[in-house]
């Protein structure tokens, strides 16, 4: 529970953070809320030589309208995202999910950018962004680029970001349709054993938490819905093609079962909410 | 002597706990908070293998690391021990124990077994150096499954001929048991697994040993429940004269039995502080504690009931395999024996048979965990009585009523040989049913079933009795326990009228300071704020038997009450001398001793304390000062009882179980402070429900513990629990003058079977009549899938698929 020795640097701006990162990108890590990185460091599963603290970059903490999108600064804490009126009005799924992450302490320290950049399949917020068809803005030495959420998560704790890039903004289209988030866990503050984020608005998107190595879309469900299947029929395909993890809390087989039940419930709830 | 009724004093009132401001504000000092200049930090190197021969321990790299003062292997320290790690409870004459030293010498026997220590200037340096210790192991096959270990398929210790440590039997009349089963109209045979639990006290363990500059005295600060027992055992094991040891338990953040022990790290810090002549400290990490602090439970139980056609139970036969883990810790072998007498529960059963086999496995040692033996017994009988009810088509309430020990039978001599002090079981059951709204619950359950609701309702009962107030020393002797069960107390009035109470009990969350001051305040006619309670320091309270087994009030509180009475008796003699009257003409009222019938002729207790202090005018032969010491040894255990009702909703699609309502009616005899009783009941219920629904120490096939953190080991939080409805009946215990019984463990004892019975109550019509704990959603789902496949669903609540 004592991390390996490391050096601590505090960045005063995004440019400075990116510059500090660029000095030795493979050995340096950005520190935001610290709720994913620090536990790994305490277990010595992560041993960066330098931590670049971006936690005080207030300019990256915002939730605002941007044309047909809602733009969220990467350092927006979960509790601020949950409470933001803009998010409640135009991205209610995201706002709701932010209120489901961990416990109040986690939500007051953890940031959406940290959660997304960590690429953990068990995290709630990546699934919500996937279900909303969102995207991520990253900044590196060469400037900005925007990556679609569905292209972002590439492997277990692996994203499409280069080691010298920093996530600066999360963008989701304004959504007026139905939505639902089903989180199944054994205690309120735990990671989801399985989670389902659904957005029903003409076309439907369904994303799954903890059903594979990355946050992912339930493609078979979406295809079935697009072909006119009922919620129940579509949900029966929730685990199709997936290899859910097995751990102390649940077997892969049980996760597959839960995914089917929870996807159906999510679709029913989202449809009902759409009215 | 009787306790003053509520209204006449503070006893019986819901006084806020005096301990809490310091605890809640962070002012309280735990071991890790103690600033000890120059203290060295000890870090353990632990075995990563469940069973291995130690080939070599290379400490050279570690010794050359920054800040490192010393590093030792088990071989290096072998000469330091005057005796092996202590086990105070050899339950049978022929009980077998493997060699057990603070550091393993030849063989490691569980993941977490200590193999080396590193001592450095800072904790981080010690940890870095510990990572550099190179231990070569020859991995040996490990005995991990309890039943396989009992069959001796794999040896847990190379040095032992068998994994079986002991067989303990209690069958007073074997022929009667045989006859009862032969003549029974109905029998049930059930097999239950008591999973291993991790105690998970909020404060991990910690120890800091400070050698005094002159004279060789060692002060040991430890997060322990048992400073007095620890002093004796450190003396014996480390070869330190006991008179040179002072043990202090500062603020201790919970124990639940896990700190009722003598641990390797305590002994290592003593020996290294002595050797290095420097303070040495160690603090446990959460994940370290998961393997290095004892586990609870760990049993496979078989219970059989014989009954007549009306459901009257005629015999109980229980056979237990008890997982000792790798070694015997302080009272490991005795834990199942604390339940051995209670497998017939609250029921009047004429024939009784119990047998327990203690078995070594290559896992963390087990030992006392809240309830210690009685939760296991209560779980077995309370699930079995429900199974019997299902067989006969009887409601859980009815099968219990037909078997309760009737109130007129008390004191009740049980077929297991105990004398239950007092009880009125049906009264507690009636109150619980009324508070829970039992009839309405059954109606709602039926409504949901009829509507095919996917959230089924289950209602579970648990009627329990337990034995606590450990314990009459003569009885402990008959159980081969190595010590007595008394408690010591001193009450003294200081010259200014303030009062000091010295207790041999050692609180770590129970609120003793409040309860003790309330008892003494009423006895002496002073305010509780004028009573200070000194405890948990062997220099202040040289004698004590410490805190565990719901003993502190009924044994320690009684000693305090008796000491206070003696102080009053002495004050009365002095007052009679001053007022020139007979002592028996004086009565204590409002802090004054006054002559009956002429209240103006009086003298205040505070004045008497001062006069006894100055000693200018004492009766002939009276010693100065108002002080009395009492050591109380109880004549019997106490037997709290009650009925709990759990209500669960079971999601038949996901298998999720939600505890939606919980009602507890407990009878702990007279109550000193009902608020503290409520707190003990609430926490106890939460802990017992934790076993039913969430908690389990899970090992992989190699013997690695997988649930090493609070993210994987699921201790419930307030979010998972409903508000509890609590009620109480009061049946005073005749075993002590306070009439109290003990309430520290009752909630844990009662709640586990109530919740599991509730889940099975919901699912029995679907064919599910057995579920292992914890009742996880996946287990429920699999059971429902299995029942559906086998077509086991039945239309009525009678019978079952098992």
Interface residues (C-beta under 8 A of the other chain):
Chain A: X1 X2 X184 X186 X187 X188 X189 X190 X191 X193 X248 X249 X250 X251 X254 X257 X258 X261 X262
Chain B: X123 X124 X127 X285 X286 X287 X653 X654 X656 X694 X698 X706 X707 X711 X712 X714 X716 X717 X719 X720 X776 X777 X778 X781 X782
